[in-house]
Amino acid sequence: MKQLIACLITSLLFIVACSTLTLQPANFSWPIESVLPIDSDGNVVEERYSLEFNTAGLFFEEFQDSMAFGGKEMRLIRDNKGYYFMTAISFKNVYVFKAYDGTLTKKNKILINETGMQNPLFNQRDPFIELVDGLTKLNLTNEGIEGGLK
Amino acid sequence: MIKNNFIVLVALALLLVFSSAYPQSDREIVDNFKKEYSEIEKQIKNATTLAELNKVVEKITSLKQNYIKHKELLDKSLYPDKYDKSILNLNSAYILRQGDFATIDVLQSEVGELKQQVEFLNQRNNELIAQVRKLEGQTQKDAKTIKKLENLVAELRSSIKERDELVLNMIDSLMPPTMREKDILTDKDKTLVMSEEEKQNVLNNVKTTITDNIRFMQITSLKPDDLNSIREQQNDFANKWQKVGIRLIEVYADDDQKTEELQQIEELFDNWYEAVEMEAWVSISEEFALNGIDLRFFNNGKEFTNSVLMFIDDELKNLGVKSEEESKRVYANFADSTWFATLQPVWMNYLIENKMLTEENKNKMESKIAEWKNALYPSNWWIYLIIALVIITVATFFFIRGRKPKVSDSVSMKE
């Protein structure tokens, strides 16, 4: 029995010692969306938050054409958990990304409109991201549409 | 009629419901705020009158009221300022700009007052100049007339000085210090500074001031003290003109006449400088003429020296031709009554200090005058020398003779 207790205490100490340091609570939300012009190479730059990435992969995913970004603007917002929500005019989906090791990694792809959105925009409605397209208004999380698509 | 009103009311209600139901972008709200903010900021900067600037107050109030409901969003989204700070910035910019107008307003009312005084003095100066000319024109001047003339000249000098100072103040008031420091005046600056009322007057006042000073010197005979004071005044005026003159031309001259106006005023300044220098030579020439000495015309140090040397040379040549009495009279008039009585004590320092005459030329003239004097009054030093020699010889002879022993005495001693 004594041996079992000693083993349990040792294991507990080992687990505590090896756990990652976590600072919380943390809030990553941007107060308003950013509307970013896409340059000829497909890059966008968000100056206020010092964010820069290439959109060619996103356009390939959406249109199967990595050059479809020409003349378009990227709409981008970050929620309180730190997920990036992206979309643009004519997109059917909203893409959810997470920053990881020098990349933006897709976490979710939320289908909004099969025919493509006319004029999508984001609002910060902590803890949700509000998506507005014409009269359509949806609350999004990184997992999808809050309450499902109506 | 009632039916129509009802339709309008329903339409309005629907529009209201529809517009409130229509979702709005937060970003659009922030962008609109920024846009309105920038427009107000621009209007403050571009306002050219106080009335125009005052319209901005309503806009700032309206911006504040319209966006108060979005304060939280704006506080988060505006960077680096927040909603309150942005409104405060606009109010501060408005107050600062209002200060500019207040300064200009005060300066323009000062200009109005100065203008009246300048006009009065211009008229007075013209009258005084006319009176001085009239008295100067009289061939025979009694003591009373001369006294009156002196008083008039003093009055005129003080009046011109007073007017010059007013014009200088006016120039100051017309060009606020902040505008003087600018490299280039924009159209907006020019509109801000320009007083419509002064458009015709300001450059004319500068010209009149210089012209009157030139006229004053032409009709009066001045002494070095007066000329020194005029030079000082002239330098003040020229310095002020250099600082703000170009700016005033930019603002007040018509576009096609800017170069011409500038050239005219610069020429007047040159004439004024020349007149001050010339005045000394004219006054000196008049001093000689008063004593009946007609020197050849001169208007600089070199010419004056040549003229004096030539006059004395002529007199020396005429020594045997003219009577001795006449030659001595001319010398007395030249040297005793003019050169040593007035020129040397009154003018010489002024001429040397202002580099109008070199020391070398001064010495040349003085040597020549000494030579002239010697020719007229030859020194008899050699006669005195001979007399002295004779006296010394005689005295030595008697002294030696007195000490020599007599022969008979020496014989008896031997015995």
Interface residues (C-beta under 8 A of the other chain):
Chain A: P31 I32 E33 S34 V35 R48 L121 N123 Q124 E130 V132 L135 K137
Chain B: A21 Y22 P23 S25 D26 R27 E28 V30 L73 K76 S77 Y79
